[in-house]
Amino acid sequence: MQLYSTNHQSPVVSLEEAVFRGLPPDNGLYMPEVIPAMPASFFEHIQDLSLQEIAFEVSSVLLGDDISATDLAQIVERAITFEAPVVEVEPNKYVLELFHGPSMAFKDFGARFMASLMSYFLQKSQKEIRILVATSGDTGGAVAQGFFNTPGISVTILYPSGKVSDIQEKQLTTLGGNVKALEVDGTFDDCQWLVKQAFLDAELTSRFNLASANSINISRLIPQSFYYFGTYAQLKKTGKPLVISVPSGNFGNLSAGVIAYRMGLPVQQFIAATNINNIVPRYLASGYYEPKPSQETISNAMDVGNPSNFIRMKILGGNSYERVASLISGAYYDDNQTKVALKDVYERTGYIMCPHTGVAYLGLSDYMNRIAQDVTGVFLSTAH
């Protein structure tokens, strides 16, 4: 896999260099030069494959030129050790549960795969690295768990004071060992700015051999595509068009879904569902992208005012407003609407959603109410 910078001012690099560098020197984001399609035979028998088998098949197509099949199988086996089940909540509405990993959040998929991939490369080169990462909640816990006691890797996590949940803060701060957490007096955007500035500082990067584990790192997005294929495998039998609603903050998760779409996954529509930090839904409605300072909500992991992966989503979606807006619909909801949805779904079905999941549920429900078509709807549950 060869990767270019979205700012087109840095050289094309290998997968290994992109994984460890995190950000290109020109402050863009790394993107694959080519996103290959899965063979038709893969989709013909996908319903018979486990999530781990799907992960191996997809990563082989993406990364097979860089890593042998034997090594790739070991990387997948170490990383994908839990399931992502689809559960029917209402007729034609299914929730994809992504919280069955060790930190109880969807980012376990990306963090564990990244740790396994980095460990593979480090064993070959006999190097050591320092991971520097910003979190708005669930990234930090997943990275801490994924990289804990991984040889050759130390981790520093920046998190905004008072803006992550109690259990998330405990996940960040209680492991010790090779994991250190720093509480920042500011927002997630401030934490992310500090991380980006560190990676653009040549003296720091050369002295500490820094690497990133945020969704700005391409190795986080690749494994997140696995469970989109897994969703189709579980719901292929419905025979209906697939609509997927993704609770979104930094837009890495949605970008991973569009990678799966580019590889041939039959998705009719994605829904970018956000809280009142609605920069991308406003873009999808108007064509204008205007970042703003983030606002605090009960769906705290989505409190992002300048999503790093927006440019990736745009490129993957067709690189023009018209193409992106035809594939991805936007929706946003305030805290009161989210609370009402959590209560309503629980009282009617007994299913308990976290606030992020509630936002995705609202996005899917509103979309399905608008269209005059029988579809299979999926909303992602990103946290327990």
C-alpha positions as CSV (number, residue, x, y, z in Angstrom):
1,M,0.0,0.0,0.0
2,Q,1.3,3.4,-1.0
3,L,-0.1,6.5,0.7
4,Y,-0.2,10.2,-0.2
5,S,-0.9,13.3,1.8
6,T,-4.2,15.0,1.4
7,N,-2.3,18.3,1.1
8,H,-0.2,16.9,-1.7
9,Q,3.0,18.6,-0.4
10,S,4.7,15.5,1.0
11,P,6.2,12.4,-0.7
12,V,4.2,9.2,-1.1
13,V,5.1,6.7,1.7
14,S,4.9,3.1,2.6
15,L,2.3,1.6,5.0
16,E,5.0,1.3,7.7
17,E,6.1,4.9,7.4
18,A,2.5,6.2,7.4
19,V,1.6,4.1,10.5
20,F,4.5,5.4,12.5
21,R,4.6,9.0,11.2
22,G,0.8,9.4,11.7
23,L,0.7,12.9,10.1
24,P,2.6,13.8,6.9
25,P,5.0,16.7,7.2
26,D,2.7,19.0,5.3
27,N,0.0,18.6,8.0
28,G,-2.4,16.7,5.7
29,L,-3.7,13.1,6.3
30,Y,-2.4,9.9,4.7
31,M,-4.7,8.3,2.2
32,P,-4.2,5.1,0.1
33,E,-3.4,5.8,-3.5
34,V,-5.6,2.9,-4.5
35,I,-8.6,1.4,-2.6
36,P,-9.0,-2.1,-4.2
37,A,-12.4,-3.8,-4.6
38,M,-13.2,-7.0,-2.9
39,P,-13.8,-9.9,-5.3
40,A,-17.4,-10.8,-6.1
41,S,-16.9,-14.2,-4.6
42,F,-16.2,-12.6,-1.2
43,F,-19.7,-11.2,-1.1
44,E,-21.3,-14.4,-2.4
45,H,-20.2,-16.3,0.7
46,I,-19.7,-13.5,3.2
47,Q,-22.7,-14.7,5.4
48,D,-20.7,-17.9,6.1
49,L,-17.6,-16.1,7.5
50,S,-16.8,-15.1,11.0
51,L,-15.8,-11.5,11.8
52,Q,-12.2,-12.6,12.2
53,E,-12.3,-14.4,8.8
54,I,-13.8,-11.2,7.2
55,A,-11.1,-9.1,8.8
56,F,-8.4,-11.4,7.3
57,E,-10.0,-11.3,3.8
58,V,-10.4,-7.5,3.8
59,S,-6.9,-6.8,5.3
60,S,-5.3,-9.2,2.8
61,V,-6.8,-7.2,-0.1
62,L,-5.7,-3.9,1.4
63,L,-2.3,-4.9,3.0
64,G,-1.3,-8.1,1.2
65,D,1.5,-6.4,-0.7
66,D,3.1,-5.2,2.6
67,I,2.6,-8.2,4.9
68,S,2.7,-11.9,4.3
69,A,-0.5,-13.9,4.7
70,T,0.9,-15.8,7.7
71,D,1.9,-12.6,9.5
72,L,-1.4,-10.9,8.7
73,A,-3.3,-13.8,10.1
74,Q,-1.4,-13.4,13.3
75,I,-2.0,-9.7,13.5
76,V,-5.8,-10.2,12.9
77,E,-5.9,-13.1,15.4
78,R,-4.3,-10.9,18.2
79,A,-6.5,-7.9,17.4
80,I,-10.0,-9.2,16.6
81,T,-10.8,-11.3,19.7
82,F,-14.5,-10.2,20.3
83,E,-17.6,-10.0,18.2
84,A,-19.7,-7.1,16.8
85,P,-23.3,-8.6,16.8
86,V,-26.3,-7.1,15.1
87,V,-29.4,-7.0,17.3
88,E,-32.9,-6.2,16.1
89,V,-34.4,-3.4,18.3
90,E,-37.5,-2.6,16.2
91,P,-38.8,-4.0,12.9
92,N,-36.2,-3.3,10.2
93,K,-34.0,-1.4,12.7
94,Y,-30.9,-3.1,13.9
95,V,-28.2,-1.9,16.3
96,L,-24.6,-2.9,15.6
97,E,-23.0,-3.4,19.0
98,L,-19.4,-2.3,18.9
99,F,-18.8,-2.3,22.7
100,H,-17.8,-5.9,23.4
101,G,-14.1,-5.2,23.5
102,P,-12.0,-4.6,26.7
103,S,-12.7,-0.8,27.0
104,M,-16.4,-1.2,26.0
105,A,-16.1,1.2,23.1
106,F,-15.9,0.8,19.3
107,K,-12.3,2.1,19.2
108,D,-11.1,-1.2,20.6
109,F,-11.1,-2.5,17.0
110,G,-8.8,0.2,15.7
111,A,-6.5,0.5,18.7
112,R,-5.9,-3.3,19.0
113,F,-5.2,-3.7,15.3
114,M,-2.9,-0.7,15.3
115,A,-1.0,-2.0,18.4
116,S,-0.7,-5.4,16.7
117,L,0.5,-3.9,13.4
118,M,3.0,-1.6,15.1
119,S,4.3,-4.4,17.2
120,Y,4.9,-6.4,14.0
121,F,6.8,-3.6,12.3
122,L,8.8,-2.9,15.5
123,Q,9.9,-6.5,15.9
124,K,11.3,-6.3,12.4
125,S,13.2,-3.0,12.9
126,Q,14.1,-3.4,16.6
127,K,12.9,0.2,17.3
128,E,11.0,1.9,20.1
129,I,8.3,4.5,19.8
130,R,6.1,6.8,21.9
131,I,2.4,7.1,21.1
132,L,0.9,10.5,21.6
133,V,-2.9,10.7,21.4
134,A,-5.8,13.1,22.2
135,T,-9.1,11.7,23.4
136,S,-12.6,13.0,23.8
137,G,-13.6,9.9,25.7
138,D,-13.4,6.4,24.2
139,T,-10.2,6.7,22.1
140,G,-8.1,7.0,25.2
141,G,-9.5,3.9,26.9
142,A,-9.2,1.8,23.8
143,V,-5.6,3.0,23.1
144,A,-4.6,2.4,26.8
145,Q,-6.0,-1.1,26.7
146,G,-4.8,-1.9,23.2
147,F,-1.2,-0.8,23.8
148,F,-0.8,-1.8,27.5
149,N,2.4,-3.7,28.1
150,T,3.2,-3.8,24.3
151,P,7.0,-4.2,24.0
152,G,8.8,-1.2,22.5
153,I,5.8,1.2,22.9
154,S,5.0,3.9,25.5
155,V,1.8,5.8,25.5
156,T,0.9,9.4,26.5
157,I,-2.8,10.3,26.4
158,L,-4.2,13.9,26.5
159,Y,-7.8,14.3,27.7
160,P,-9.9,17.4,28.4
161,S,-10.5,18.0,32.1
162,G,-14.1,17.3,33.2
163,K,-15.2,16.3,29.7
164,V,-14.8,12.5,29.9
165,S,-17.0,10.2,31.9
166,D,-15.8,8.8,35.3
167,I,-15.3,5.3,34.0
168,Q,-13.4,6.6,30.9
169,E,-11.1,8.7,33.2
170,K,-10.4,5.6,35.3
171,Q,-9.6,3.6,32.1
172,L,-7.1,6.3,31.1
173,T,-5.4,6.9,34.5
174,T,-5.2,3.6,36.3
175,L,-3.2,1.2,34.1
176,G,0.2,2.7,34.8
177,G,3.1,0.8,33.2
178,N,3.8,2.1,29.8
179,V,0.6,4.2,29.8
180,K,0.6,7.9,31.0
181,A,-2.5,10.2,31.0
182,L,-2.3,14.0,31.1
183,E,-5.4,16.0,32.1
184,V,-5.6,19.2,30.0
185,D,-7.5,22.4,31.0
186,G,-9.4,22.8,27.8
187,T,-11.5,21.0,25.2
188,F,-10.8,18.0,23.0
189,D,-10.0,20.4,20.2
190,D,-7.3,21.9,22.4
191,C,-5.9,18.4,23.1
192,Q,-5.9,17.6,19.4
193,W,-4.2,20.8,18.5
194,L,-1.4,20.0,21.0
195,V,-0.9,16.6,19.5
196,K,-0.8,18.0,15.9
197,Q,1.7,20.7,16.9
198,A,3.9,18.1,18.5
199,F,3.9,16.0,15.3
200,L,4.8,19.1,13.3
201,D,7.8,19.9,15.6
202,A,10.8,18.3,13.9
203,E,12.9,18.5,17.1
204,L,10.3,16.7,19.2
205,T,9.6,14.0,16.6
206,S,13.3,13.2,16.1
207,R,14.0,13.2,19.8
208,F,11.1,11.0,20.9
209,N,10.2,9.0,17.8
210,L,6.5,10.0,18.1
211,A,3.6,8.1,16.6
212,S,-0.1,8.8,16.7
213,A,-3.0,6.5,17.7
214,N,-5.9,9.0,16.9
215,S,-8.2,8.3,13.9
216,I,-5.8,10.6,12.0
217,N,-3.7,7.4,11.8
218,I,-4.7,5.4,8.7
219,S,-4.1,2.1,10.6
220,R,-7.1,3.0,12.9
221,L,-9.5,3.3,9.9
222,I,-8.6,0.1,8.2
223,P,-9.8,-2.3,10.9
224,Q,-12.9,-0.2,11.5
225,S,-14.0,-1.2,8.0
226,F,-14.2,-4.8,9.1
227,Y,-17.4,-4.5,11.1
228,Y,-19.2,-2.8,8.3
229,F,-18.6,-5.9,6.2
230,G,-19.6,-8.0,9.2
231,T,-22.9,-6.1,9.4
232,Y,-23.7,-7.0,5.8
233,A,-22.8,-10.6,6.5
234,Q,-25.4,-10.8,9.3
235,L,-28.1,-8.9,7.4
236,K,-27.6,-10.1,3.9
237,K,-30.5,-12.5,4.3
238,T,-33.0,-9.6,4.6
239,G,-32.5,-8.9,0.9
240,K,-33.2,-5.2,1.4
241,P,-31.1,-2.1,0.7
242,L,-28.8,-1.3,3.6
243,V,-28.9,2.1,5.4
244,I,-26.3,2.8,8.1
245,S,-26.4,5.6,10.7
246,V,-23.1,6.5,12.3
247,P,-22.8,8.6,15.5
248,S,-20.0,11.0,14.5
249,G,-17.4,13.3,16.1
250,N,-14.1,13.2,14.4
251,F,-15.5,11.2,11.4
252,G,-13.0,8.4,11.4
253,N,-15.8,5.8,11.9
254,L,-17.9,7.1,9.0
255,S,-14.8,7.3,6.8
256,A,-14.0,3.7,7.5
257,G,-17.6,2.8,6.4
258,V,-17.0,4.7,3.2
259,I,-13.8,2.8,2.7
260,A,-15.8,-0.4,2.9
261,Y,-18.3,1.1,0.4
262,R,-15.4,1.9,-2.0
263,M,-14.3,-1.8,-1.7
264,G,-17.7,-2.9,-2.9
265,L,-19.9,-3.1,0.3
266,P,-23.5,-2.6,-0.9
267,V,-24.7,0.3,1.2
268,Q,-27.4,2.5,-0.2
269,Q,-27.0,5.4,2.3
270,F,-24.9,6.5,5.2
271,I,-26.2,8.9,7.8
272,A,-23.8,11.2,9.6
273,A,-25.5,11.7,12.9
274,T,-24.1,14.3,15.3
275,N,-25.0,16.2,18.5
276,I,-25.1,20.0,18.4
277,N,-21.6,20.1,17.1
278,N,-23.1,19.9,13.7
279,I,-20.4,21.2,11.3
280,V,-20.6,18.2,8.9
281,P,-24.5,17.9,8.8
282,R,-24.5,21.6,8.0
283,Y,-22.0,21.0,5.2
284,L,-24.1,18.1,3.8
285,A,-27.1,20.4,3.7
286,S,-25.5,23.5,2.3
287,G,-22.1,22.7,0.8
288,Y,-20.3,25.1,3.2
289,Y,-17.8,23.8,5.8
290,E,-17.3,26.1,8.7
291,P,-15.5,24.7,11.8
292,K,-16.5,26.1,15.1
293,P,-15.4,25.7,18.8
294,S,-16.8,22.5,20.2
295,Q,-19.8,22.6,22.6
296,E,-20.2,20.3,25.6
297,T,-23.0,17.6,25.4
298,I,-24.0,14.4,27.0
299,S,-22.6,12.5,24.0
300,N,-19.2,13.8,24.9
301,A,-17.1,11.7,22.6
302,M,-18.7,13.5,19.7
303,D,-18.0,17.0,21.0
304,V,-15.7,18.0,18.1
305,G,-15.8,21.4,16.4
306,N,-13.2,20.8,13.6
307,P,-13.3,17.1,12.6
308,S,-9.9,15.9,11.5
309,N,-11.3,13.2,9.1
310,F,-13.6,15.5,7.2
311,I,-11.2,15.7,4.3
312,R,-10.9,11.9,4.2
313,M,-14.7,11.5,4.2
314,K,-15.0,14.1,1.4
315,I,-12.3,12.4,-0.8
316,L,-13.7,8.9,-0.2
317,G,-17.2,10.1,-0.9
318,G,-16.3,11.4,-4.3
319,N,-14.4,14.6,-3.6
320,S,-17.3,16.9,-4.7
321,Y,-20.2,18.2,-2.6
322,E,-22.8,16.7,-4.9
323,R,-21.3,13.1,-4.7
324,V,-20.7,13.3,-1.0
325,A,-24.2,14.6,-0.2
326,S,-25.8,11.9,-2.3
327,L,-24.0,9.1,-0.4
328,I,-24.1,10.6,3.1
329,S,-27.1,12.4,4.7
330,G,-26.6,14.6,7.8
331,A,-28.7,14.9,11.0
332,Y,-28.0,16.5,14.4
333,Y,-29.8,16.4,17.7
334,D,-29.6,18.3,21.0
335,D,-29.3,16.7,24.5
336,N,-33.0,16.9,25.2
337,Q,-33.9,15.0,21.9
338,T,-31.3,12.4,22.8
339,K,-32.6,11.9,26.3
340,V,-36.2,11.5,25.0
341,A,-35.0,8.9,22.5
342,L,-33.1,6.9,25.2
343,K,-36.2,6.8,27.4
344,D,-38.6,6.1,24.6
345,V,-36.6,3.2,23.2
346,Y,-36.1,1.7,26.6
347,E,-39.8,1.9,27.6
348,R,-40.9,0.4,24.3
349,T,-38.3,-2.3,23.7
350,G,-36.2,-2.7,26.9
351,Y,-33.0,-1.8,25.0
352,I,-30.6,0.5,26.7
353,M,-28.6,2.9,24.6
354,C,-25.8,5.3,25.4
355,P,-26.2,8.9,24.3
356,H,-24.0,8.4,21.2
357,T,-26.1,5.4,20.2
358,G,-29.2,7.4,20.8
359,V,-28.1,10.1,18.3
360,A,-27.5,7.4,15.7
361,Y,-30.9,5.9,16.4
362,L,-32.6,9.3,15.9
363,G,-30.7,9.8,12.6
364,L,-31.8,6.4,11.3
365,S,-35.4,6.8,12.4
366,D,-35.8,10.2,10.9
367,Y,-34.3,9.0,7.6
368,M,-36.5,5.9,7.4
369,N,-39.6,8.0,8.2
370,R,-38.7,10.3,5.2
371,I,-38.2,7.8,2.5
372,A,-40.9,5.7,0.9
373,Q,-38.8,2.6,0.6
374,D,-38.5,-0.7,2.5
375,V,-34.9,-0.8,3.8
376,T,-32.8,-2.5,6.4
377,G,-31.7,0.2,8.8
378,V,-28.6,-0.1,11.1
379,F,-27.5,2.3,13.8
380,L,-24.1,1.9,15.4
381,S,-23.7,1.6,19.1
382,T,-20.2,2.9,19.8
383,A,-20.2,2.6,23.6
384,H,-21.7,0.4,26.3
